[in-house]
Amino acid sequence: MHEAPTTTQLPALRAPDQPTLTTNEPEIKDLFRFMAEAELRVETLRMRIVDRRTTTHGEETETHEVWLRHPGRAKVISTRGLPLDRDFDVWVSDGENVQTYDARSNLATKRRVPTRPVGATDPALPPFAQIYLPVTTLPAETLAEMFVHPNGFCRNVLATGVVTQRGTQELAGGREALLLRCDHPRTSHVLTDRPDHWLEVGIDLQTGIVLLLAEHIGEQLTRHAEVVTMAIDEPIVDDVFLVHISSDARVLY
């Protein structure tokens, strides 16, 4: 007897518990609670993140194009170098499966969306032990994930440092953002675990999405990742979420 294939039950797009901020100078705990539900304030999202980093090889730039349509549909294209270098990769999900394509290695994959630990969202758990289950998954440990689903960033990074508010600034083509400074946040990277390590973060006051992440060592800027364009609740057609790969690509499962 053949069993029917199981399908992933995607979370519903519910209304956020805190729809808006009541002030441009909120308490930090209220701001973090607002940011945790950032994705719930949009139905579709399109944005471009430009990430500039200073490394031993000089300045490196990576651009991330992000498309998101609830529930479950997302695509991220990350490009590096010049357009003719073919140094880019694609990540696409329909909520149940994830497809990737690395143009440099000409390698494609298709796998199921990773499952979350059972019980990790149980409301009986203390807040620090719960995880946020996104309505639409984005690639883990990426800027796209951190900017759109900033709950883990707030809890694991910002909350470990000294956070102060620095007013507001227009980012992403005219969106009002609240600027934060976080001094000496905890980090697992030994090279940046220094007392003069600090972050500048910009948060969109309408949605709670992160628009800016700037890392500093003293007066030296070591990383500047910023949303340069952002569009909310504009139609995104199904064709956007297709992956086009070369016929000679190696496919892994």
ChimeraX commands (.cxc) that place a marker at each C-alpha (Angstrom):
marker #1 position 0.00,0.00,0.00 radius 0.5
marker #1 position 1.32,3.39,-0.97 radius 0.5
marker #1 position 0.91,6.16,1.57 radius 0.5
marker #1 position -0.24,9.56,0.38 radius 0.5
marker #1 position 2.58,12.12,0.46 radius 0.5
marker #1 position 2.45,14.49,3.37 radius 0.5
marker #1 position 2.37,18.24,2.86 radius 0.5
marker #1 position 3.77,20.94,5.06 radius 0.5
marker #1 position 1.16,22.95,6.95 radius 0.5
marker #1 position 2.19,26.56,6.45 radius 0.5
marker #1 position 1.49,29.06,9.24 radius 0.5
marker #1 position -1.39,31.44,8.58 radius 0.5
marker #1 position -0.70,35.14,8.00 radius 0.5
marker #1 position -2.26,36.46,11.19 radius 0.5
marker #1 position -2.53,40.07,12.28 radius 0.5
marker #1 position 0.42,41.19,14.41 radius 0.5
marker #1 position -0.20,41.58,18.13 radius 0.5
marker #1 position 1.36,45.05,17.92 radius 0.5
marker #1 position 0.27,46.58,14.57 radius 0.5
marker #1 position 2.12,49.89,14.97 radius 0.5
marker #1 position 4.54,51.72,17.20 radius 0.5
marker #1 position 2.86,54.39,19.28 radius 0.5
marker #1 position 6.00,56.55,19.43 radius 0.5
marker #1 position 9.26,57.11,17.54 radius 0.5
marker #1 position 11.13,56.59,20.82 radius 0.5
marker #1 position 9.79,53.25,22.10 radius 0.5
marker #1 position 11.16,51.25,25.00 radius 0.5
marker #1 position 13.74,48.77,23.72 radius 0.5
marker #1 position 11.71,45.77,24.87 radius 0.5
marker #1 position 8.64,47.12,23.04 radius 0.5
marker #1 position 10.72,47.75,19.92 radius 0.5
marker #1 position 12.08,44.19,19.93 radius 0.5
marker #1 position 8.55,42.83,20.35 radius 0.5
marker #1 position 7.43,44.98,17.40 radius 0.5
marker #1 position 10.35,43.79,15.24 radius 0.5
marker #1 position 9.64,40.11,15.98 radius 0.5
marker #1 position 6.43,40.34,13.92 radius 0.5
marker #1 position 7.91,42.36,11.03 radius 0.5
marker #1 position 6.89,39.94,8.26 radius 0.5
marker #1 position 3.25,39.97,9.43 radius 0.5
marker #1 position 2.88,43.62,8.35 radius 0.5
marker #1 position 3.33,42.84,4.66 radius 0.5
marker #1 position 1.64,40.49,2.22 radius 0.5
marker #1 position 4.34,40.84,-0.43 radius 0.5
marker #1 position 7.81,42.31,-0.23 radius 0.5
marker #1 position 10.49,43.18,-2.76 radius 0.5
marker #1 position 13.79,44.62,-1.65 radius 0.5
marker #1 position 17.44,44.94,-2.62 radius 0.5
marker #1 position 20.21,44.74,-0.03 radius 0.5
marker #1 position 23.73,45.95,-0.85 radius 0.5
marker #1 position 26.33,44.47,1.50 radius 0.5
marker #1 position 29.83,45.99,1.52 radius 0.5
marker #1 position 32.50,44.35,3.67 radius 0.5
marker #1 position 36.14,45.17,4.32 radius 0.5
marker #1 position 38.26,42.00,4.27 radius 0.5
marker #1 position 41.89,41.03,3.87 radius 0.5
marker #1 position 41.24,41.06,0.11 radius 0.5
marker #1 position 39.95,44.63,0.18 radius 0.5
marker #1 position 36.36,45.78,-0.16 radius 0.5
marker #1 position 33.88,43.14,-1.30 radius 0.5
marker #1 position 30.31,43.83,-2.39 radius 0.5
marker #1 position 27.38,41.41,-2.49 radius 0.5
marker #1 position 23.88,42.31,-3.65 radius 0.5
marker #1 position 20.77,40.41,-2.54 radius 0.5
marker #1 position 17.50,40.66,-4.46 radius 0.5
marker #1 position 14.61,39.46,-2.28 radius 0.5
marker #1 position 11.05,38.57,-3.29 radius 0.5
marker #1 position 8.50,37.36,-0.73 radius 0.5
marker #1 position 4.82,36.50,-1.05 radius 0.5
marker #1 position 2.92,35.00,1.87 radius 0.5
marker #1 position 2.43,32.23,2.62 radius 0.5
marker #1 position 5.57,30.33,1.74 radius 0.5
marker #1 position 6.79,31.83,-1.54 radius 0.5
marker #1 position 10.24,33.42,-1.51 radius 0.5
marker #1 position 13.23,33.94,-3.77 radius 0.5
marker #1 position 16.68,35.38,-3.07 radius 0.5
marker #1 position 19.34,36.03,-5.72 radius 0.5
marker #1 position 22.79,36.92,-4.42 radius 0.5
marker #1 position 25.38,38.31,-6.83 radius 0.5
marker #1 position 29.06,39.09,-6.41 radius 0.5
marker #1 position 31.68,40.62,-8.67 radius 0.5
marker #1 position 30.95,41.86,-12.19 radius 0.5
marker #1 position 27.83,40.78,-14.15 radius 0.5
marker #1 position 29.90,38.68,-16.58 radius 0.5
marker #1 position 31.61,36.77,-13.75 radius 0.5
marker #1 position 28.58,34.48,-13.31 radius 0.5
marker #1 position 29.24,34.54,-9.59 radius 0.5
marker #1 position 25.69,34.34,-8.28 radius 0.5
marker #1 position 23.38,31.91,-6.53 radius 0.5
marker #1 position 19.62,31.51,-6.38 radius 0.5
marker #1 position 17.45,30.28,-3.49 radius 0.5
marker #1 position 13.72,29.64,-4.07 radius 0.5
marker #1 position 11.05,28.13,-1.82 radius 0.5
marker #1 position 7.36,27.35,-2.22 radius 0.5
marker #1 position 6.93,26.69,1.48 radius 0.5
marker #1 position 7.45,22.93,1.14 radius 0.5
marker #1 position 10.58,22.56,-0.98 radius 0.5
marker #1 position 13.72,24.62,-1.48 radius 0.5
marker #1 position 15.58,24.82,-4.80 radius 0.5
marker #1 position 19.04,26.33,-5.13 radius 0.5
marker #1 position 21.37,27.03,-8.03 radius 0.5
marker #1 position 25.02,28.06,-7.79 radius 0.5
marker #1 position 26.08,29.47,-11.16 radius 0.5
marker #1 position 29.80,29.42,-10.39 radius 0.5
marker #1 position 29.84,25.66,-9.73 radius 0.5
marker #1 position 26.85,24.98,-12.02 radius 0.5
marker #1 position 25.25,22.98,-9.21 radius 0.5
marker #1 position 21.55,22.78,-8.36 radius 0.5
marker #1 position 19.74,21.20,-5.41 radius 0.5
marker #1 position 16.16,20.46,-4.41 radius 0.5
marker #1 position 15.29,19.56,-0.83 radius 0.5
marker #1 position 12.41,19.86,1.59 radius 0.5
marker #1 position 12.19,22.89,3.86 radius 0.5
marker #1 position 13.95,22.02,7.15 radius 0.5
marker #1 position 11.54,21.07,9.91 radius 0.5
marker #1 position 11.41,23.05,13.12 radius 0.5
marker #1 position 12.00,21.42,16.52 radius 0.5
marker #1 position 8.72,20.06,17.88 radius 0.5
marker #1 position 7.42,22.13,20.77 radius 0.5
marker #1 position 9.81,25.04,20.27 radius 0.5
marker #1 position 6.89,27.45,19.85 radius 0.5
marker #1 position 4.95,26.18,22.87 radius 0.5
marker #1 position 3.56,29.29,24.64 radius 0.5
marker #1 position 4.22,27.55,27.97 radius 0.5
marker #1 position 7.95,27.99,27.37 radius 0.5
marker #1 position 9.64,31.18,28.64 radius 0.5
marker #1 position 10.13,33.77,25.87 radius 0.5
marker #1 position 13.90,33.22,25.67 radius 0.5
marker #1 position 13.35,29.51,24.93 radius 0.5
marker #1 position 10.79,30.00,22.14 radius 0.5
marker #1 position 11.61,30.41,18.47 radius 0.5
marker #1 position 9.70,32.47,15.92 radius 0.5
marker #1 position 8.08,30.28,13.28 radius 0.5
marker #1 position 8.00,32.38,10.09 radius 0.5
marker #1 position 5.04,32.41,7.76 radius 0.5
marker #1 position 7.47,32.43,4.84 radius 0.5
marker #1 position 10.92,30.86,5.24 radius 0.5
marker #1 position 14.04,32.63,3.96 radius 0.5
marker #1 position 17.57,31.18,3.65 radius 0.5
marker #1 position 19.05,30.67,7.11 radius 0.5
marker #1 position 21.95,32.78,8.38 radius 0.5
marker #1 position 21.63,35.37,5.60 radius 0.5
marker #1 position 20.94,39.09,5.56 radius 0.5
marker #1 position 17.57,38.44,3.93 radius 0.5
marker #1 position 16.56,36.24,6.86 radius 0.5
marker #1 position 17.92,38.64,9.47 radius 0.5
marker #1 position 16.36,41.76,7.94 radius 0.5
marker #1 position 12.86,40.30,7.43 radius 0.5
marker #1 position 12.80,37.97,10.48 radius 0.5
marker #1 position 14.80,39.99,13.03 radius 0.5
marker #1 position 13.57,38.21,16.16 radius 0.5
marker #1 position 16.72,36.07,16.50 radius 0.5
marker #1 position 18.97,39.07,15.76 radius 0.5
marker #1 position 17.26,41.09,18.51 radius 0.5
marker #1 position 17.43,38.26,21.05 radius 0.5
marker #1 position 20.86,36.83,20.26 radius 0.5
marker #1 position 22.80,39.97,19.26 radius 0.5
marker #1 position 21.21,43.32,20.13 radius 0.5
marker #1 position 19.94,42.20,23.53 radius 0.5
marker #1 position 23.48,41.16,24.53 radius 0.5
marker #1 position 24.92,44.67,24.14 radius 0.5
marker #1 position 24.17,48.18,25.36 radius 0.5
marker #1 position 21.50,49.62,23.06 radius 0.5
marker #1 position 20.84,53.34,22.67 radius 0.5
marker #1 position 18.54,55.23,20.29 radius 0.5
marker #1 position 20.07,57.79,17.92 radius 0.5
marker #1 position 17.02,59.40,16.34 radius 0.5
marker #1 position 15.54,58.74,12.91 radius 0.5
marker #1 position 16.79,58.82,9.33 radius 0.5
marker #1 position 15.36,58.20,5.87 radius 0.5
marker #1 position 16.54,54.91,4.36 radius 0.5
marker #1 position 15.50,52.65,1.46 radius 0.5
marker #1 position 14.42,55.49,-0.77 radius 0.5
marker #1 position 12.56,57.63,1.75 radius 0.5
marker #1 position 11.31,55.27,4.47 radius 0.5
marker #1 position 11.57,56.57,8.03 radius 0.5
marker #1 position 13.88,54.42,10.14 radius 0.5
marker #1 position 14.79,54.41,13.80 radius 0.5
marker #1 position 18.55,54.26,14.35 radius 0.5
marker #1 position 20.05,52.19,17.16 radius 0.5
marker #1 position 23.59,51.87,18.42 radius 0.5
marker #1 position 24.58,48.59,20.09 radius 0.5
marker #1 position 27.93,48.60,21.89 radius 0.5
marker #1 position 29.94,45.39,22.30 radius 0.5
marker #1 position 27.27,42.81,21.45 radius 0.5
marker #1 position 28.15,39.20,22.15 radius 0.5
marker #1 position 29.56,37.45,19.10 radius 0.5
marker #1 position 30.96,34.02,18.26 radius 0.5
marker #1 position 33.57,35.54,15.95 radius 0.5
marker #1 position 36.75,35.98,17.97 radius 0.5
marker #1 position 38.23,38.65,15.69 radius 0.5
marker #1 position 35.34,41.04,16.41 radius 0.5
marker #1 position 34.87,40.19,20.10 radius 0.5
marker #1 position 36.43,43.47,21.18 radius 0.5
marker #1 position 35.26,46.21,23.55 radius 0.5
marker #1 position 35.32,48.78,20.71 radius 0.5
marker #1 position 33.05,46.64,18.49 radius 0.5
marker #1 position 29.68,48.31,17.92 radius 0.5
marker #1 position 26.75,48.14,15.54 radius 0.5
marker #1 position 24.51,50.73,13.95 radius 0.5
marker #1 position 21.07,49.38,13.04 radius 0.5
marker #1 position 18.18,51.04,11.19 radius 0.5
marker #1 position 14.62,49.73,11.70 radius 0.5
marker #1 position 11.70,50.62,9.45 radius 0.5
marker #1 position 9.14,52.33,11.71 radius 0.5
marker #1 position 6.20,51.07,9.65 radius 0.5
marker #1 position 7.04,47.36,9.48 radius 0.5
marker #1 position 9.90,46.59,11.91 radius 0.5
marker #1 position 12.07,45.27,9.07 radius 0.5
marker #1 position 15.80,45.98,9.42 radius 0.5
marker #1 position 16.99,48.45,6.77 radius 0.5
marker #1 position 20.59,49.00,7.88 radius 0.5
marker #1 position 23.36,47.02,9.57 radius 0.5
marker #1 position 26.72,48.75,9.95 radius 0.5
marker #1 position 29.54,47.12,11.92 radius 0.5
marker #1 position 32.37,49.18,13.40 radius 0.5
marker #1 position 35.65,48.50,15.15 radius 0.5
marker #1 position 36.33,51.78,16.89 radius 0.5
marker #1 position 36.10,54.42,14.17 radius 0.5
marker #1 position 36.65,51.94,11.32 radius 0.5
marker #1 position 33.61,50.76,9.35 radius 0.5
marker #1 position 34.05,47.06,8.57 radius 0.5
marker #1 position 30.63,46.25,7.12 radius 0.5
marker #1 position 27.76,48.28,5.69 radius 0.5
marker #1 position 24.63,46.39,4.63 radius 0.5
marker #1 position 21.68,48.54,3.58 radius 0.5
marker #1 position 18.31,48.13,1.90 radius 0.5
marker #1 position 18.50,50.49,-1.09 radius 0.5
marker #1 position 15.04,49.78,-2.52 radius 0.5
marker #1 position 11.93,48.33,-0.89 radius 0.5
marker #1 position 8.38,47.79,-2.18 radius 0.5
marker #1 position 5.51,46.51,-0.01 radius 0.5
marker #1 position 2.26,44.80,-1.07 radius 0.5
marker #1 position 2.84,45.11,-4.81 radius 0.5
marker #1 position 1.71,42.15,-6.98 radius 0.5
marker #1 position 4.34,39.42,-7.53 radius 0.5
marker #1 position 3.47,36.90,-10.25 radius 0.5
marker #1 position 4.18,33.17,-9.99 radius 0.5
marker #1 position 6.88,33.27,-12.69 radius 0.5
marker #1 position 9.14,35.22,-10.33 radius 0.5
marker #1 position 9.56,32.08,-8.22 radius 0.5
marker #1 position 10.87,29.88,-11.03 radius 0.5
marker #1 position 14.51,28.75,-11.11 radius 0.5
marker #1 position 16.18,28.82,-14.53 radius 0.5
marker #1 position 19.28,26.64,-14.71 radius 0.5
marker #1 position 21.52,25.52,-17.55 radius 0.5
marker #1 position 20.84,22.15,-19.15 radius 0.5
marker #1 position 24.26,20.82,-18.14 radius 0.5
marker #1 position 23.90,21.71,-14.46 radius 0.5
marker #1 position 24.56,18.96,-11.93 radius 0.5
marker #1 position 21.52,18.34,-9.74 radius 0.5
marker #1 position 21.75,16.98,-6.21 radius 0.5
marker #1 position 18.84,15.84,-4.07 radius 0.5
marker link #1:1,2 radius 0.2
marker link #1:2,3 radius 0.2
marker link #1:3,4 radius 0.2
marker link #1:4,5 radius 0.2
marker link #1:5,6 radius 0.2
marker link #1:6,7 radius 0.2
marker link #1:7,8 radius 0.2
marker link #1:8,9 radius 0.2
marker link #1:9,10 radius 0.2
marker link #1:10,11 radius 0.2
marker link #1:11,12 radius 0.2
marker link #1:12,13 radius 0.2
marker link #1:13,14 radius 0.2
marker link #1:14,15 radius 0.2
marker link #1:15,16 radius 0.2
marker link #1:16,17 radius 0.2
marker link #1:17,18 radius 0.2
marker link #1:18,19 radius 0.2
marker link #1:19,20 radius 0.2
marker link #1:20,21 radius 0.2
marker link #1:21,22 radius 0.2
marker link #1:22,23 radius 0.2
marker link #1:23,24 radius 0.2
marker link #1:24,25 radius 0.2
marker link #1:25,26 radius 0.2
marker link #1:26,27 radius 0.2
marker link #1:27,28 radius 0.2
marker link #1:28,29 radius 0.2
marker link #1:29,30 radius 0.2
marker link #1:30,31 radius 0.2
marker link #1:31,32 radius 0.2
marker link #1:32,33 radius 0.2
marker link #1:33,34 radius 0.2
marker link #1:34,35 radius 0.2
marker link #1:35,36 radius 0.2
marker link #1:36,37 radius 0.2
marker link #1:37,38 radius 0.2
marker link #1:38,39 radius 0.2
marker link #1:39,40 radius 0.2
marker link #1:40,41 radius 0.2
marker link #1:41,42 radius 0.2
marker link #1:42,43 radius 0.2
marker link #1:43,44 radius 0.2
marker link #1:44,45 radius 0.2
marker link #1:45,46 radius 0.2
marker link #1:46,47 radius 0.2
marker link #1:47,48 radius 0.2
marker link #1:48,49 radius 0.2
marker link #1:49,50 radius 0.2
marker link #1:50,51 radius 0.2
marker link #1:51,52 radius 0.2
marker link #1:52,53 radius 0.2
marker link #1:53,54 radius 0.2
marker link #1:54,55 radius 0.2
marker link #1:55,56 radius 0.2
marker link #1:56,57 radius 0.2
marker link #1:57,58 radius 0.2
marker link #1:58,59 radius 0.2
marker link #1:59,60 radius 0.2
marker link #1:60,61 radius 0.2
marker link #1:61,62 radius 0.2
marker link #1:62,63 radius 0.2
marker link #1:63,64 radius 0.2
marker link #1:64,65 radius 0.2
marker link #1:65,66 radius 0.2
marker link #1:66,67 radius 0.2
marker link #1:67,68 radius 0.2
marker link #1:68,69 radius 0.2
marker link #1:69,70 radius 0.2
marker link #1:70,71 radius 0.2
marker link #1:71,72 radius 0.2
marker link #1:72,73 radius 0.2
marker link #1:73,74 radius 0.2
marker link #1:74,75 radius 0.2
marker link #1:75,76 radius 0.2
marker link #1:76,77 radius 0.2
marker link #1:77,78 radius 0.2
marker link #1:78,79 radius 0.2
marker link #1:79,80 radius 0.2
marker link #1:80,81 radius 0.2
marker link #1:81,82 radius 0.2
marker link #1:82,83 radius 0.2
marker link #1:83,84 radius 0.2
marker link #1:84,85 radius 0.2
marker link #1:85,86 radius 0.2
marker link #1:86,87 radius 0.2
marker link #1:87,88 radius 0.2
marker link #1:88,89 radius 0.2
marker link #1:89,90 radius 0.2
marker link #1:90,91 radius 0.2
marker link #1:91,92 radius 0.2
marker link #1:92,93 radius 0.2
marker link #1:93,94 radius 0.2
marker link #1:94,95 radius 0.2
marker link #1:95,96 radius 0.2
marker link #1:96,97 radius 0.2
marker link #1:97,98 radius 0.2
marker link #1:98,99 radius 0.2
marker link #1:99,100 radius 0.2
marker link #1:100,101 radius 0.2
marker link #1:101,102 radius 0.2
marker link #1:102,103 radius 0.2
marker link #1:103,104 radius 0.2
marker link #1:104,105 radius 0.2
marker link #1:105,106 radius 0.2
marker link #1:106,107 radius 0.2
marker link #1:107,108 radius 0.2
marker link #1:108,109 radius 0.2
marker link #1:109,110 radius 0.2
marker link #1:110,111 radius 0.2
marker link #1:111,112 radius 0.2
marker link #1:112,113 radius 0.2
marker link #1:113,114 radius 0.2
marker link #1:114,115 radius 0.2
marker link #1:115,116 radius 0.2
marker link #1:116,117 radius 0.2
marker link #1:117,118 radius 0.2
marker link #1:118,119 radius 0.2
marker link #1:119,120 radius 0.2
marker link #1:120,121 radius 0.2
marker link #1:121,122 radius 0.2
marker link #1:122,123 radius 0.2
marker link #1:123,124 radius 0.2
marker link #1:124,125 radius 0.2
marker link #1:125,126 radius 0.2
marker link #1:126,127 radius 0.2
marker link #1:127,128 radius 0.2
marker link #1:128,129 radius 0.2
marker link #1:129,130 radius 0.2
marker link #1:130,131 radius 0.2
marker link #1:131,132 radius 0.2
marker link #1:132,133 radius 0.2
marker link #1:133,134 radius 0.2
marker link #1:134,135 radius 0.2
marker link #1:135,136 radius 0.2
marker link #1:136,137 radius 0.2
marker link #1:137,138 radius 0.2
marker link #1:138,139 radius 0.2
marker link #1:139,140 radius 0.2
marker link #1:140,141 radius 0.2
marker link #1:141,142 radius 0.2
marker link #1:142,143 radius 0.2
marker link #1:143,144 radius 0.2
marker link #1:144,145 radius 0.2
marker link #1:145,146 radius 0.2
marker link #1:146,147 radius 0.2
marker link #1:147,148 radius 0.2
marker link #1:148,149 radius 0.2
marker link #1:149,150 radius 0.2
marker link #1:150,151 radius 0.2
marker link #1:151,152 radius 0.2
marker link #1:152,153 radius 0.2
marker link #1:153,154 radius 0.2
marker link #1:154,155 radius 0.2
marker link #1:155,156 radius 0.2
marker link #1:156,157 radius 0.2
marker link #1:157,158 radius 0.2
marker link #1:158,159 radius 0.2
marker link #1:159,160 radius 0.2
marker link #1:160,161 radius 0.2
marker link #1:161,162 radius 0.2
marker link #1:162,163 radius 0.2
marker link #1:163,164 radius 0.2
marker link #1:164,165 radius 0.2
marker link #1:165,166 radius 0.2
marker link #1:166,167 radius 0.2
marker link #1:167,168 radius 0.2
marker link #1:168,169 radius 0.2
marker link #1:169,170 radius 0.2
marker link #1:170,171 radius 0.2
marker link #1:171,172 radius 0.2
marker link #1:172,173 radius 0.2
marker link #1:173,174 radius 0.2
marker link #1:174,175 radius 0.2
marker link #1:175,176 radius 0.2
marker link #1:176,177 radius 0.2
marker link #1:177,178 radius 0.2
marker link #1:178,179 radius 0.2
marker link #1:179,180 radius 0.2
marker link #1:180,181 radius 0.2
marker link #1:181,182 radius 0.2
marker link #1:182,183 radius 0.2
marker link #1:183,184 radius 0.2
marker link #1:184,185 radius 0.2
marker link #1:185,186 radius 0.2
marker link #1:186,187 radius 0.2
marker link #1:187,188 radius 0.2
marker link #1:188,189 radius 0.2
marker link #1:189,190 radius 0.2
marker link #1:190,191 radius 0.2
marker link #1:191,192 radius 0.2
marker link #1:192,193 radius 0.2
marker link #1:193,194 radius 0.2
marker link #1:194,195 radius 0.2
marker link #1:195,196 radius 0.2
marker link #1:196,197 radius 0.2
marker link #1:197,198 radius 0.2
marker link #1:198,199 radius 0.2
marker link #1:199,200 radius 0.2
marker link #1:200,201 radius 0.2
marker link #1:201,202 radius 0.2
marker link #1:202,203 radius 0.2
marker link #1:203,204 radius 0.2
marker link #1:204,205 radius 0.2
marker link #1:205,206 radius 0.2
marker link #1:206,207 radius 0.2
marker link #1:207,208 radius 0.2
marker link #1:208,209 radius 0.2
marker link #1:209,210 radius 0.2
marker link #1:210,211 radius 0.2
marker link #1:211,212 radius 0.2
marker link #1:212,213 radius 0.2
marker link #1:213,214 radius 0.2
marker link #1:214,215 radius 0.2
marker link #1:215,216 radius 0.2
marker link #1:216,217 radius 0.2
marker link #1:217,218 radius 0.2
marker link #1:218,219 radius 0.2
marker link #1:219,220 radius 0.2
marker link #1:220,221 radius 0.2
marker link #1:221,222 radius 0.2
marker link #1:222,223 radius 0.2
marker link #1:223,224 radius 0.2
marker link #1:224,225 radius 0.2
marker link #1:225,226 radius 0.2
marker link #1:226,227 radius 0.2
marker link #1:227,228 radius 0.2
marker link #1:228,229 radius 0.2
marker link #1:229,230 radius 0.2
marker link #1:230,231 radius 0.2
marker link #1:231,232 radius 0.2
marker link #1:232,233 radius 0.2
marker link #1:233,234 radius 0.2
marker link #1:234,235 radius 0.2
marker link #1:235,236 radius 0.2
marker link #1:236,237 radius 0.2
marker link #1:237,238 radius 0.2
marker link #1:238,239 radius 0.2
marker link #1:239,240 radius 0.2
marker link #1:240,241 radius 0.2
marker link #1:241,242 radius 0.2
marker link #1:242,243 radius 0.2
marker link #1:243,244 radius 0.2
marker link #1:244,245 radius 0.2
marker link #1:245,246 radius 0.2
marker link #1:246,247 radius 0.2
marker link #1:247,248 radius 0.2
marker link #1:248,249 radius 0.2
marker link #1:249,250 radius 0.2
marker link #1:250,251 radius 0.2
marker link #1:251,252 radius 0.2
marker link #1:252,253 radius 0.2
view
